[in-house]
Amino acid sequence: MKNIKFIKATNHQDIKTVEYEAADGTRLLRSGGDLSWRFNNPGNLQAAKDIRKQPGRIGIGTVYNPNKHDFAIFASYEDGVNAKKLLLKNKYGNFTIDEMIKKYAPEEDGNNTKEYSEHIIKHSGTSRDKKIGEMDEATFKKVMNAIQIKEGNGRPGKEKWVYTTNIIVSDGSRPISNHPFKVTIGTCTYEWVTNECGELPPIVHINEGMRIEVKVKEPSGKESTVYSATAGNRTKNLLLKKNFLEYKANTLLNDPPKPREKSEPNTISYIIQSGDTLEKISKRFDVSVAEITSINNFKDVNKIYPGEKIFIYGRKTISVDLSEQQPWVEKGKSYPVPSYPSKNEIELKSKKTSIPKTVENIESKGGKSKATGQAFIPLIQKEAPWMEIAIEEARKWGGINESKISDNFHKLLSPKTKRDLSNTPWCASFVNYCLYFSIRVRSNNYAGSNSFTEKDSNFKKIKNPVYGSLAIWKKGENGHVAFVYGKDVITNEIIVLGGNQNDSINFMLQSDTTKKFVGFYIPTIYEPDFNKKLDIYDIVELNRHFGTEYTREEKGKTKKTIKDR
């Protein structure tokens, strides 16, 4: 076997094949043989509920023999041996062989426990009353070997290596989903779209030397080739970067010119997206859930929150940056790539640097009624990038009274203003601050909660809420605005994150204000996934995670409300 590390395994029980996937995307197909060989599981261990008890486990295979059993699939034979060793010593250390076999291979699973025990005692030479934990190392190894012989002894089948070209499409910081491509593999052509991770289906190198070509459609309807190559006997991972919804890309060479490929994976930061789970993230970056948990010190792996930043050791990729080859085009004119502020720019407040008074918006040029034609309007495809800032502020100031919040969102948006958080509404300023320092968009009246409606061309109304959309209320001349975050597990109400919610930054329910609800809005240049459902949270736990206290009101009692101002 090649010296390669597998990070994922999928069992195809109908054809008795296990598909092992390496960090670079290379796959090994193991077919036939016995289960212990296919699964790298010499003890035929069932999958433990706690994966930490089976280090090296990279998959689970469901087998009916005849009852349903979920067996562990390990990255290597050595991992399988170590897992069996840990099980015998930790779980069965105080058991004799007879006692251990009654639980390890129970009769209800079709085993003859008496025969199994006699087999181990005969091959190991141990006594019947000797406990597992009392055995010397030599005897223990013989017991291990005897179990392996009984469980199948690793009868091998056939192996086949499969190489692939794997393509991820990104805007430079986040994957781009639902993006169409035309992919030609040999003589066959397919219409593919990227998944939620920005990935195209793996392009399998069926025959060495076959043609691979990836095309996109320009706004004019013309197709352009963005990648072409010939299949070889190694796996390639390509990161296609683009910064626009519509782009034009020149044809690349058979291989990207002098790609910078590092021998070791980089530590990368990742912003958790709505709908994410640690399992999804681990698959996206080809790392284990245990590794992500360890690096980021998660207290509960089942509770992660969109907008928060985590760190991941990413897999090695060849980066193909198409951004410089993809200008917006209007009769020979090229428009520059819109730049989003860096972390240093976001932290201008710490340097007391003046912020521009005017909003920089890229508007459409020309139109149907004009002879000049119409340029492309840049659309934001990242999932609500402003939520990263909103969550950062919630983490910093969550639950703290406005009088103690040193970030004055009025003055951060307009340095010369005399307003401060202690004497004026600031929910709109909080929302505008998060929008402006992420996508350089804000409402015309930065302190007006009702200024995000159709009256402002920067915003548009949507029928159903999406993560990061704006929820707006109104009462007379007053109102409230906050970001949609999810739904409450008990009431099924919309949960919003905002400022000036009980004079603080926190999470509240849609019904926690007595104001009249107006609707949901998003920036005009934002193109969300309207099919994506809102995540479900317990609002009490959600607030507690960010250092805020929230108490559910008992039926019949007056609700807490957002102040009318």
VEXDREN-2710 file (C-alpha; in Angstrom, 1 decimal):
% VEXDREN-2710
k/r/px/py/pz
1/MET/0.0/0.0/0.0
2/LYS/1.2/3.5/-0.8
3/ASN/2.4/5.7/2.1
4/ILE/-0.7/7.8/2.1
5/LYS/-3.0/9.1/4.9
6/PHE/-6.7/8.5/4.5
7/ILE/-9.1/11.0/6.1
8/LYS/-12.5/9.7/5.1
9/ALA/-14.1/6.3/4.2
10/THR/-17.4/5.4/2.7
11/ASN/-18.9/1.9/2.7
12/HIS/-20.8/0.7/-0.4
13/GLN/-22.2/-2.4/1.1
14/ASP/-24.3/-3.4/-2.0
15/ILE/-21.0/-4.0/-3.9
16/LYS/-18.9/-4.8/-0.8
17/THR/-16.5/-1.9/-1.5
18/VAL/-15.0/0.7/0.8
19/GLU/-14.0/4.0/-0.8
20/TYR/-11.0/5.5/1.1
21/GLU/-10.3/9.2/0.4
22/ALA/-6.9/10.8/1.1
23/ALA/-6.3/14.4/2.1
24/ASP/-5.5/15.3/-1.5
25/GLY/-8.6/13.7/-2.9
26/THR/-7.0/10.5/-4.1
27/ARG/-9.2/7.5/-3.6
28/LEU/-8.5/3.8/-2.9
29/LEU/-11.3/1.3/-3.6
30/ARG/-11.2/-1.9/-1.6
31/SER/-13.5/-4.6/-2.9
32/GLY/-14.3/-8.1/-1.8
33/GLY/-12.2/-9.9/0.9
34/ASP/-13.6/-10.0/4.4
35/LEU/-15.0/-7.2/6.4
36/SER/-12.0/-6.9/8.7
37/TRP/-9.7/-6.3/5.7
38/ARG/-12.1/-3.9/3.9
39/PHE/-12.6/-1.8/7.0
40/ASN/-9.0/-2.0/8.4
41/ASN/-10.7/-3.4/11.4
42/PRO/-9.0/-6.6/12.6
43/GLY/-11.3/-6.9/15.6
44/ASN/-14.5/-6.2/13.7
45/LEU/-15.2/-3.4/16.3
46/GLN/-18.6/-1.8/16.2
47/ALA/-18.6/2.0/15.9
48/ALA/-18.5/3.6/19.4
49/LYS/-20.9/6.5/20.0
50/ASP/-17.9/8.6/21.2
51/ILE/-15.4/8.7/18.3
52/ARG/-12.6/9.7/20.7
53/LYS/-12.7/6.1/22.0
54/GLN/-11.7/4.9/18.6
55/PRO/-8.7/7.1/17.4
56/GLY/-8.1/6.7/13.7
57/ARG/-11.7/6.0/12.8
58/ILE/-12.7/7.7/9.6
59/GLY/-16.0/6.1/8.7
60/ILE/-18.8/3.8/9.6
61/GLY/-20.1/0.8/7.6
62/THR/-23.6/-0.5/8.2
63/VAL/-23.7/-4.3/7.7
64/TYR/-26.6/-6.7/8.1
65/ASN/-25.3/-10.1/9.3
66/PRO/-28.3/-10.7/9.6
67/ASN/-29.0/-8.0/12.2
68/LYS/-28.0/-4.4/11.6
69/HIS/-24.5/-3.5/12.9
70/ASP/-22.5/-0.3/12.4
71/PHE/-18.8/-1.2/12.2
72/ALA/-15.9/1.2/12.5
73/ILE/-13.7/1.9/9.4
74/PHE/-10.1/2.9/10.3
75/ALA/-7.6/4.9/8.3
76/SER/-5.0/2.1/8.5
77/TYR/-4.6/-1.4/9.7
78/GLU/-2.4/-0.1/12.6
79/ASP/-5.2/2.2/13.7
80/GLY/-7.6/-0.7/13.8
81/VAL/-5.1/-2.8/15.9
82/ASN/-4.6/0.1/18.3
83/ALA/-8.4/0.6/18.7
84/LYS/-8.9/-3.0/19.5
85/LYS/-6.0/-2.8/22.0
86/LEU/-7.6/0.2/23.8
87/LEU/-11.0/-1.5/23.9
88/LEU/-9.7/-4.7/25.5
89/LYS/-7.5/-2.9/28.1
90/ASN/-9.9/-0.1/29.0
91/LYS/-13.3/-1.8/28.8
92/TYR/-12.4/-5.4/29.5
93/GLY/-9.4/-5.0/31.8
94/ASN/-11.2/-6.6/34.8
95/PHE/-12.8/-9.4/32.7
96/THR/-11.6/-12.9/32.1
97/ILE/-11.7/-14.4/28.6
98/ASP/-15.1/-16.0/29.2
99/GLU/-16.6/-12.8/30.7
100/MET/-15.1/-10.7/28.0
101/ILE/-16.4/-12.8/25.1
102/LYS/-20.0/-12.8/26.4
103/LYS/-20.0/-9.0/25.8
104/TYR/-17.5/-8.8/22.9
105/ALA/-19.2/-11.4/20.8
106/PRO/-22.6/-12.1/22.3
107/GLU/-24.7/-15.1/21.4
108/GLU/-27.6/-12.8/20.2
109/ASP/-25.4/-11.8/17.3
110/GLY/-25.0/-15.4/16.2
111/ASN/-21.8/-16.2/18.0
112/ASN/-20.9/-19.4/19.9
113/THR/-19.3/-17.8/23.0
114/LYS/-18.0/-21.1/24.4
115/GLU/-16.2/-22.0/21.2
116/TYR/-14.9/-18.4/20.9
117/SER/-13.4/-18.5/24.4
118/GLU/-11.8/-21.9/23.9
119/HIS/-10.3/-20.7/20.6
120/ILE/-8.6/-17.7/22.4
121/ILE/-7.4/-19.8/25.4
122/LYS/-5.9/-22.4/23.1
123/HIS/-4.1/-19.9/20.9
124/SER/-2.9/-17.6/23.6
125/GLY/-2.0/-20.2/26.3
126/THR/-3.6/-18.1/29.0
127/SER/-5.6/-19.5/31.9
128/ARG/-9.3/-19.3/32.1
129/ASP/-9.3/-17.2/35.4
130/LYS/-6.7/-14.7/34.2
131/LYS/-8.0/-11.2/33.7
132/ILE/-7.1/-9.2/30.6
133/GLY/-5.5/-6.4/32.6
134/GLU/-3.2/-8.9/34.5
135/MET/-1.7/-10.4/31.3
136/ASP/1.9/-9.8/30.3
137/GLU/2.5/-8.1/27.0
138/ALA/3.4/-11.3/25.1
139/THR/0.2/-13.1/26.3
140/PHE/-1.9/-10.1/25.5
141/LYS/-0.6/-9.9/21.9
142/LYS/-1.5/-13.6/21.5
143/VAL/-5.0/-12.9/22.7
144/MET/-5.2/-10.0/20.2
145/ASN/-4.0/-12.3/17.4
146/ALA/-6.4/-15.0/18.4
147/ILE/-9.3/-12.6/18.1
148/GLN/-8.1/-11.4/14.7
149/ILE/-8.0/-15.0/13.4
150/LYS/-11.5/-15.6/14.7
151/GLU/-12.8/-12.4/13.2
152/GLY/-11.6/-13.2/9.7
153/ASN/-7.8/-12.8/9.7
154/GLY/-7.9/-10.1/7.1
155/ARG/-8.6/-12.1/3.9
156/PRO/-7.7/-9.6/1.2
157/GLY/-9.7/-8.7/-1.9
158/LYS/-8.9/-6.3/-4.7
159/GLU/-7.6/-2.8/-4.5
160/LYS/-7.8/0.0/-7.1
161/TRP/-6.4/3.5/-6.9
162/VAL/-8.5/6.3/-8.4
163/TYR/-7.1/9.8/-9.1
164/THR/-9.3/12.9/-9.4
165/THR/-9.3/16.6/-10.2
166/ASN/-11.1/18.5/-7.4
167/ILE/-12.3/22.1/-8.0
168/ILE/-13.5/24.5/-5.4
169/VAL/-14.8/27.9/-6.4
170/SER/-14.3/30.8/-4.0
171/ASP/-14.5/34.6/-3.8
172/GLY/-11.2/34.5/-1.9
173/SER/-12.7/34.0/1.6
174/ARG/-15.8/31.9/1.2
175/PRO/-17.0/29.2/-1.1
176/ILE/-19.5/30.2/-3.9
177/SER/-22.4/27.8/-4.2
178/ASN/-24.9/27.1/-7.0
179/HIS/-22.5/28.3/-9.7
180/PRO/-23.0/26.6/-13.1
181/PHE/-20.1/25.1/-15.1
182/LYS/-19.9/22.9/-18.2
183/VAL/-17.4/20.1/-17.6
184/THR/-16.1/17.9/-20.4
185/ILE/-14.4/14.6/-19.3
186/GLY/-13.1/12.7/-22.3
187/THR/-15.9/12.5/-24.8
188/CYS/-18.7/13.3/-22.3
189/THR/-20.0/16.7/-21.3
190/TYR/-21.9/17.5/-18.1
191/GLU/-23.8/20.5/-16.7
192/TRP/-22.6/20.8/-13.1
193/VAL/-23.2/23.4/-10.3
194/THR/-21.1/23.9/-7.2
195/ASN/-22.5/22.6/-3.9
196/GLU/-22.9/24.6/-0.7
197/CYS/-19.1/24.2/-0.1
198/GLY/-18.3/25.7/-3.5
199/GLU/-17.2/22.3/-4.8
200/LEU/-17.8/20.6/-8.1
201/PRO/-18.2/16.8/-8.2
202/PRO/-14.8/15.1/-8.4
203/ILE/-13.5/14.7/-11.9
204/VAL/-12.4/11.1/-12.0
205/HIS/-9.4/10.2/-14.1
206/ILE/-10.9/7.2/-15.8
207/ASN/-8.2/7.0/-18.4
208/GLU/-4.8/8.6/-18.2
209/GLY/-4.4/11.2/-20.9
210/MET/-8.1/11.9/-21.3
211/ARG/-9.2/15.5/-21.8
212/ILE/-10.6/17.7/-19.0
213/GLU/-12.2/21.0/-19.7
214/VAL/-14.2/23.4/-17.5
215/LYS/-16.2/26.2/-19.0
216/VAL/-18.5/29.0/-17.8
217/LYS/-21.0/31.2/-19.6
218/GLU/-20.4/34.9/-19.9
219/PRO/-23.2/37.5/-19.6
220/SER/-23.2/37.6/-23.4
221/GLY/-24.0/33.9/-23.6
222/LYS/-20.5/33.0/-24.9
223/GLU/-18.7/30.2/-23.2
224/SER/-15.1/30.6/-21.9
225/THR/-12.7/27.9/-20.8
226/VAL/-11.5/28.5/-17.2
227/TYR/-9.5/25.3/-16.9
228/SER/-8.2/22.6/-19.2
229/ALA/-5.8/19.7/-18.7
230/THR/-5.2/16.1/-19.4
231/ALA/-5.8/13.4/-16.7
232/GLY/-2.7/12.0/-15.1
233/ASN/-1.8/9.5/-12.4
234/ARG/-2.0/12.0/-9.6
235/THR/-4.8/14.0/-7.9
236/LYS/-5.1/17.7/-8.4
237/ASN/-6.9/20.2/-6.1
238/LEU/-7.7/23.5/-7.7
239/LEU/-9.0/26.6/-6.1
240/LEU/-10.7/28.9/-8.7
241/LYS/-11.0/32.4/-7.3
242/LYS/-13.4/34.9/-8.6
243/ASN/-14.9/38.1/-7.2
244/PHE/-18.0/38.6/-9.3
245/LEU/-21.3/37.0/-10.0
246/GLU/-20.6/37.5/-13.7
247/TYR/-17.1/37.1/-15.0
248/LYS/-15.0/36.6/-18.1
249/ALA/-12.0/34.4/-17.8
250/ASN/-9.2/33.8/-20.3
251/THR/-8.3/30.3/-21.3
252/LEU/-5.7/28.9/-18.9
253/LEU/-2.9/26.6/-19.9
254/ASN/-3.1/22.9/-19.4
255/ASP/-1.8/23.4/-16.0
256/PRO/-1.8/26.7/-14.0
257/PRO/1.4/28.6/-14.7
258/LYS/3.8/28.2/-11.8
259/PRO/1.3/27.6/-9.0
260/ARG/2.5/28.2/-5.5
261/GLU/2.0/24.9/-3.8
262/LYS/3.1/24.6/-0.2
263/SER/4.3/21.3/1.1
264/GLU/2.4/21.8/4.4
265/PRO/-1.2/22.9/4.9
266/ASN/-1.9/26.4/6.1
267/THR/-3.7/27.3/9.2
268/ILE/-6.7/29.2/7.9
269/SER/-9.5/31.1/9.6
270/TYR/-13.1/30.2/8.7
271/ILE/-16.3/32.1/9.5
272/ILE/-19.1/29.6/10.5
273/GLN/-22.0/29.9/8.1
274/SER/-25.7/29.3/8.8
275/GLY/-26.5/25.6/8.5
276/ASP/-22.9/24.5/9.3
277/THR/-22.1/21.6/11.5
278/LEU/-18.7/20.5/12.6
279/GLU/-19.2/17.4/10.4
280/LYS/-19.9/19.5/7.4
281/ILE/-16.9/21.8/8.1
282/SER/-14.6/18.8/8.6
283/LYS/-15.7/17.3/5.2
284/ARG/-15.3/20.7/3.5
285/PHE/-11.7/21.1/4.7
286/ASP/-10.7/17.4/4.8
287/VAL/-9.9/17.4/8.6
288/SER/-11.4/15.5/11.4
289/VAL/-14.1/16.8/13.8
290/ALA/-11.8/15.9/16.7
291/GLU/-9.0/18.1/15.2
292/ILE/-11.3/21.1/14.8
293/THR/-12.7/20.6/18.3
294/SER/-9.2/20.4/19.7
295/ILE/-7.8/23.5/17.9
296/ASN/-10.8/25.7/18.9
297/ASN/-11.5/24.3/22.4
298/PHE/-15.2/23.7/21.7
299/LYS/-17.1/22.9/24.9
300/ASP/-20.0/21.3/23.0
301/VAL/-19.4/20.1/19.5
302/ASN/-23.2/20.2/18.8
303/LYS/-23.4/23.9/19.5
304/ILE/-21.6/26.2/17.0
305/TYR/-22.8/29.6/16.0
306/PRO/-22.8/31.4/12.6
307/GLY/-20.6/34.5/12.3
308/GLU/-18.0/33.2/14.7
309/LYS/-14.4/32.6/13.5
310/ILE/-12.7/29.3/13.9
311/PHE/-9.3/28.0/12.9
312/ILE/-8.6/25.0/10.7
313/TYR/-5.5/23.3/9.3
314/GLY/-6.6/23.3/5.6
315/ARG/-5.5/20.8/3.0
316/LYS/-2.9/21.6/0.4
317/THR/-4.4/23.1/-2.8
318/ILE/-3.1/24.6/-6.0
319/SER/-4.6/28.1/-6.2
320/VAL/-5.7/29.4/-9.6
321/ASP/-6.6/33.1/-9.2
322/LEU/-8.9/34.2/-12.0
323/SER/-9.8/37.6/-10.5
324/GLU/-7.4/39.6/-12.5
325/GLN/-8.8/38.1/-15.7
326/GLN/-12.4/38.9/-14.8
327/PRO/-13.2/42.6/-15.2
328/TRP/-16.7/43.9/-15.6
329/VAL/-16.9/45.1/-19.2
330/GLU/-18.9/47.9/-20.7
331/LYS/-17.9/49.0/-24.2
332/GLY/-14.2/48.6/-23.6
333/LYS/-14.2/49.9/-20.0
334/SER/-13.0/47.9/-17.1
335/TYR/-14.3/48.5/-13.5
336/PRO/-12.0/47.6/-10.6
337/VAL/-12.7/44.8/-8.2
338/PRO/-14.6/46.2/-5.2
339/SER/-12.4/45.9/-2.1
340/TYR/-13.8/44.9/1.2
341/PRO/-12.2/46.3/4.3
342/SER/-9.5/44.4/6.0
343/LYS/-9.5/43.7/9.7
344/ASN/-7.2/46.7/10.2
345/GLU/-9.7/48.9/8.4
346/ILE/-12.5/47.5/10.6
347/GLU/-10.6/48.4/13.6
348/LEU/-10.3/52.1/12.6
349/LYS/-12.1/53.0/15.8
350/SER/-9.0/52.0/17.8
351/LYS/-6.9/54.4/15.8
352/LYS/-9.5/57.2/15.7
353/THR/-9.1/57.5/12.0
354/SER/-11.7/59.5/10.2
355/ILE/-14.3/57.5/8.2
356/PRO/-15.5/58.9/4.9
357/LYS/-18.9/60.6/5.2
358/THR/-20.1/59.5/1.8
359/VAL/-21.1/56.0/0.9
360/GLU/-19.3/54.4/-2.0
361/ASN/-21.8/52.4/-4.0
362/ILE/-21.2/50.9/-7.4
363/GLU/-24.3/51.7/-9.5
364/SER/-25.3/50.3/-12.9
365/LYS/-24.1/52.2/-15.9
366/GLY/-26.6/52.9/-18.7
367/GLY/-29.7/50.9/-19.2
368/LYS/-32.3/49.6/-21.8
369/SER/-33.3/53.1/-22.7
370/LYS/-29.8/54.3/-23.2
371/ALA/-27.5/53.7/-26.1
372/THR/-24.5/53.1/-23.8
373/GLY/-25.6/49.6/-22.8
374/GLN/-25.7/48.3/-19.2
375/ALA/-22.7/47.3/-17.1
376/PHE/-22.9/44.5/-14.6
377/ILE/-23.8/45.4/-11.0
378/PRO/-21.5/43.6/-8.6
379/LEU/-23.5/41.3/-6.3
380/ILE/-22.4/40.0/-2.9
381/GLN/-22.5/36.2/-2.8
382/LYS/-20.8/35.8/0.5
383/GLU/-23.4/34.8/3.1
384/ALA/-24.2/38.0/5.0
385/PRO/-20.6/39.1/5.5
386/TRP/-21.8/41.9/7.9
387/MET/-22.7/39.2/10.4
388/GLU/-19.1/38.5/11.2
389/ILE/-18.8/42.1/12.5
390/ALA/-22.2/41.9/14.3
391/ILE/-21.1/38.7/16.1
392/GLU/-17.7/40.2/17.0
393/GLU/-19.5/43.1/18.6
394/ALA/-22.0/40.8/20.4
395/ARG/-19.0/38.8/21.7
396/LYS/-17.3/41.9/22.9
397/TRP/-20.3/43.8/24.4
398/GLY/-23.1/41.3/24.7
399/GLY/-25.2/42.0/27.8
400/ILE/-23.3/45.1/28.7
401/ASN/-25.4/48.3/29.2
402/GLU/-25.0/50.9/26.5
403/SER/-23.5/53.4/29.1
404/LYS/-20.5/51.1/29.4
405/ILE/-20.1/50.3/25.6
406/SER/-17.1/52.3/24.4
407/ASP/-17.8/51.7/20.7
408/ASN/-20.0/54.7/19.8
409/PHE/-21.6/53.5/16.5
410/HIS/-23.0/57.0/15.8
411/LYS/-19.5/58.6/15.8
412/LEU/-17.8/55.6/14.1
413/LEU/-20.1/56.3/11.1
414/SER/-19.9/60.1/11.3
415/PRO/-16.9/61.3/13.5
416/LYS/-18.2/64.8/13.8
417/THR/-21.6/63.8/15.2
418/LYS/-22.5/64.9/18.7
419/ARG/-24.7/61.9/19.3
420/ASP/-23.8/59.2/21.7
421/LEU/-25.3/55.9/22.8
422/SER/-26.6/57.2/26.0
423/ASN/-29.2/59.7/24.7
424/THR/-30.3/58.6/21.2
425/PRO/-31.5/55.5/19.5
426/TRP/-28.6/53.5/18.2
427/CYS/-30.1/50.2/16.7
428/ALA/-29.8/51.7/13.2
429/SER/-26.3/52.9/13.8
430/PHE/-25.3/49.4/14.9
431/VAL/-26.8/47.8/11.8
432/ASN/-25.2/50.5/9.5
433/TYR/-21.8/50.1/11.2
434/CYS/-21.8/46.3/10.5
435/LEU/-23.0/46.8/6.9
436/TYR/-20.6/49.7/6.1
437/PHE/-17.5/48.0/7.4
438/SER/-18.2/44.8/5.6
439/ILE/-19.6/45.8/2.2
440/ARG/-19.4/49.6/2.2
441/VAL/-23.2/50.0/2.1
442/ARG/-25.4/51.9/4.6
443/SER/-28.7/53.7/4.6
444/ASN/-29.1/57.3/3.8
445/ASN/-30.1/58.1/7.4
446/TYR/-27.6/56.1/9.3
447/ALA/-29.4/56.6/12.7
448/GLY/-32.9/56.0/11.3
449/SER/-34.3/52.5/11.9
450/ASN/-36.9/53.0/9.1
451/SER/-34.4/54.2/6.6
452/PHE/-33.6/50.7/5.3
453/THR/-36.9/50.3/3.3
454/GLU/-37.7/50.8/-0.4
455/LYS/-37.2/54.6/0.1
456/ASP/-33.5/53.8/-0.1
457/SER/-32.2/52.2/-3.3
458/ASN/-29.5/50.4/-1.3
459/PHE/-32.1/48.0/0.1
460/LYS/-34.9/45.8/-1.1
461/LYS/-37.8/44.0/0.6
462/ILE/-37.9/40.2/0.6
463/LYS/-40.8/37.9/1.3
464/ASN/-39.2/35.5/3.7
465/PRO/-36.3/36.1/6.1
466/VAL/-32.8/34.7/5.5
467/TYR/-29.8/34.7/7.8
468/GLY/-28.5/38.2/8.1
469/SER/-31.5/40.0/6.6
470/LEU/-32.8/43.1/8.3
471/ALA/-36.0/42.9/10.4
472/ILE/-37.7/46.3/10.7
473/TRP/-40.5/47.5/13.1
474/LYS/-42.2/50.9/13.3
475/LYS/-44.3/52.8/15.9
476/GLY/-45.2/56.4/15.0
477/GLU/-41.9/58.1/14.2
478/ASN/-39.9/55.5/16.2
479/GLY/-38.9/52.1/15.1
480/HIS/-36.4/49.3/15.5
481/VAL/-34.0/47.3/13.2
482/ALA/-32.0/44.2/13.8
483/PHE/-30.4/41.3/12.0
484/VAL/-32.2/38.0/11.6
485/TYR/-30.2/35.2/13.2
486/GLY/-32.4/32.1/13.4
487/LYS/-35.5/30.6/15.0
488/ASP/-36.3/29.7/18.6
489/VAL/-36.6/26.0/19.3
490/ILE/-39.6/26.4/21.6
491/THR/-41.7/29.3/20.1
492/ASN/-40.5/28.9/16.5
493/GLU/-40.2/32.7/16.5
494/ILE/-37.6/34.7/14.6
495/ILE/-34.5/35.4/16.7
496/VAL/-32.8/38.8/16.0
497/LEU/-29.4/40.2/16.9
498/GLY/-29.2/43.9/17.4
499/GLY/-28.3/47.0/19.4
500/ASN/-30.6/49.0/21.6
501/GLN/-32.3/45.8/22.7
502/ASN/-33.0/46.5/26.4
503/ASP/-30.1/49.1/26.1
504/SER/-27.6/46.4/25.0
505/ILE/-26.4/44.2/22.2
506/ASN/-28.1/40.8/22.5
507/PHE/-30.5/38.3/20.9
508/MET/-34.3/38.7/21.2
509/LEU/-37.5/37.2/19.8
510/GLN/-39.5/39.0/17.1
511/SER/-42.4/39.4/19.6
512/ASP/-40.2/41.1/22.2
513/THR/-41.2/44.5/20.9
514/THR/-44.6/46.1/20.8
515/LYS/-43.9/48.0/17.6
516/LYS/-45.6/47.1/14.4
517/PHE/-43.6/44.8/12.2
518/VAL/-42.8/46.3/8.7
519/GLY/-40.9/43.5/6.9
520/PHE/-37.6/41.9/6.0
521/TYR/-35.0/43.6/3.9
522/ILE/-31.5/43.0/2.4
523/PRO/-28.9/45.1/0.7
524/THR/-29.7/45.5/-3.0
525/ILE/-26.3/44.1/-4.0
526/TYR/-26.7/41.0/-1.8
527/GLU/-27.9/37.7/-3.5
528/PRO/-28.7/35.2/-0.7
529/ASP/-29.8/31.6/-1.0
530/PHE/-33.5/31.9/-0.5
531/ASN/-34.0/28.2/-0.2
532/LYS/-31.8/28.0/2.9
533/LYS/-33.8/27.6/6.0
534/LEU/-33.1/29.4/9.3
535/ASP/-31.2/27.5/11.9
536/ILE/-32.9/26.5/15.2
537/TYR/-31.5/27.7/18.6
538/ASP/-32.6/27.9/22.2
539/ILE/-32.6/31.7/22.7
540/VAL/-31.7/31.3/26.3
541/GLU/-28.6/29.2/25.5
542/LEU/-27.7/31.5/22.5
543/ASN/-27.6/34.6/24.7
544/ARG/-25.7/32.8/27.4
545/HIS/-23.1/31.7/24.9
546/PHE/-22.4/35.4/24.2
547/GLY/-22.5/36.4/27.9
548/THR/-26.1/37.7/27.9
549/GLU/-28.9/36.7/30.2
550/TYR/-32.4/36.1/28.7
551/THR/-35.4/34.8/30.6
552/ARG/-38.4/33.4/29.0
553/GLU/-41.5/35.1/30.2
554/GLU/-44.3/33.0/31.8
555/LYS/-47.7/32.9/30.1
556/GLY/-49.9/35.9/31.1
557/LYS/-47.1/38.1/32.2
558/THR/-46.0/41.3/30.5
559/LYS/-43.3/40.7/27.8
560/LYS/-40.0/42.4/27.9
561/THR/-40.0/45.0/25.2
562/ILE/-37.5/47.0/23.2
563/LYS/-37.8/50.6/24.3
564/ASP/-39.9/52.9/22.2
565/ARG/-37.8/55.9/21.3
END
